[in-house]
């Protein structure tokens, strides 16, 4: 059985409650990518771009109608396991920021927040980051960032998948 990933908030997009683990949800009517049907992604990193909330579900699908590079749409979807990925997503975001921290002279408060995740430091870290970004806005180095961004994106995909797999293992 192929495993897929699907993010939700505390409800489905159409307002229905999240089905219980192991219960098949079936869509009646037309199945059309990005319009109607039950969607999911083969990779949790791809699912992230469609996330309306931080509840992450491992799901199985039946009756797949259409596939795209980053998502599929099907007639039926069953939740196999669920985690609240809020802290995982925050940790992942901090890891990604830390991975490029060496590229600029970051204020110490930013580094401390990224390393610790201490919410008491968040406001000061944001303010320092905005000030630094404003100061660097005219910097020509921003134009050379495209290739580095693409490489970082690929690495981020693998790191996020590893975090997700670990979280599901710890939660089972």
N, C-alpha and C positions, 0 to 999 in steps of 0.2 A: 504494500500500500504506500503510495506517495504521500509525503507530508507537505502541507502548505502552511502558511502563516497569515493571520488576519488580526488587525488591531480594531478595537472598538472603544467607545467610551463606556458608560454604565448601561447603555442601551444600544440597539442596532440603529443604523442610520434612519430607518423608517419609524423609529420610536418604539418598536417592540422590545420586550425584555430579551436579554441574552439567554439563549437556550441552555439547558443543563448539559454538563459534560456527558457525551455519549448519545445525545438526542439529535436525530437528523432534522434539519430545518430544510424545508422544500419550498422553492419559489414556483408559484403558479403563474402562468402567463409567459409572455415573450421573454427570451433571454437575449440580452444585447449588451455587449461590453460597455462599461461606464454608464449604462442607463438602467438596466434591470437585470436581475439575477443575483447570484451569490458569488462574490468575488474573493480572491485570495491571491497570495504570491508564493512562488516556490522558494524564495529567499527572504528571510526576515528583514534584510536591509531594503529590499524592494517594497515590502509591505509598509515600511516606515513612512514612505512618502505619501501614503494614503491614510495615515493614522488620524482618526478623529479624536482619539484618546489614548490612554496608556495601558489599557488591558490588551495583552497579547495572547492570542490563542493559536495553538497548534491544531490544525484541522485536516480532515479528510474531505475529499470531494467526490461526488458522483454526477455523471451526466455533464462532463465538461463540454461546453459548446464552442468556446473560442479561447485561444492562447495568444498572448503578446509576450514580448521579452520580459516584462516586469509583473505581469498579472494574468490570471485566468478568470473566466466566469463559468459558472456551472448551475445546474438545476438544484443540487442538494449539497449541503455542507454540514459536517458534524464536528463539534469541538471535542478534541481528544485530551487537551490539557490547557490550563489557563494560568497566567501569572500577571500580577500587577507589575508592569515594567517601568513604573515611574522612576524608581531609584536607579535601575539599570540604564535608562535613557539619560539621566543626569550624569551618571558615572561615565557613560560613553562620550557624552558631549565634552566633559572635562578632559577625558583622555585625548580626544581629538585636538582640543585646544592646546593641551600640554605638548602634543607631538610637534607643534609648530612654534612653540614659545621661543625657541632658540633663534628664530628668524627676526626677532625684534627685541628691543630693550624694554621688556615688560616691567611695569612697576611691581615691587615686591608683593603688594596686596593681591594682585591678580594671580601670581604664582602660588601664594599661600592658599587662596580660595580654590584654585584648580587642583592642588594637591590634596587638600583636606575635605573639600565639599562643605565646609563650615558655613551654614546659611547666614550666620551673623556677619560674615564678610562679603556676602553677595552684593549688597548695594554699593559698597565702596569699590569693589572690584569692577562692577559695571561702569560706575562713573569714571574710574581710571581708564578703562578700556575705551570708552567713548571719547575721552579727551585725547588719548593716543591715536585713535583712528582719525579724528578730525585733523590732528597735526600731520598725519601721514597721507592725507587725501590726495595731495598733489605729487606724491612720490612716484617716479617712473617705474619703480620695482613692481608695482601692482600689475602692470601690463605683462610682466614676465611670469606671472603666477599661474597662468593657464595649465602648463604642463605639470607643474608641481601639484596643482589642485587635482588633476586627473589621477596622478599616482597616489595621492593621499586618499582619494575616493576609493580606489581599488583596495588599498590597505584597510580603510575604514570598514568596507563591506565585510572583509574577513574577520576583523576584530569584533564587529557587532554580532556576526553569526556565532562566534565563539562565546561571547557573553550570553547570548540568548540560550544556546545549548546548555551552558553551565547553569543558568537560572532555572531552566526546566528540569534538569537533573536534580538540583537541590530542592525543588518544589515537589518532587514525586515521592 
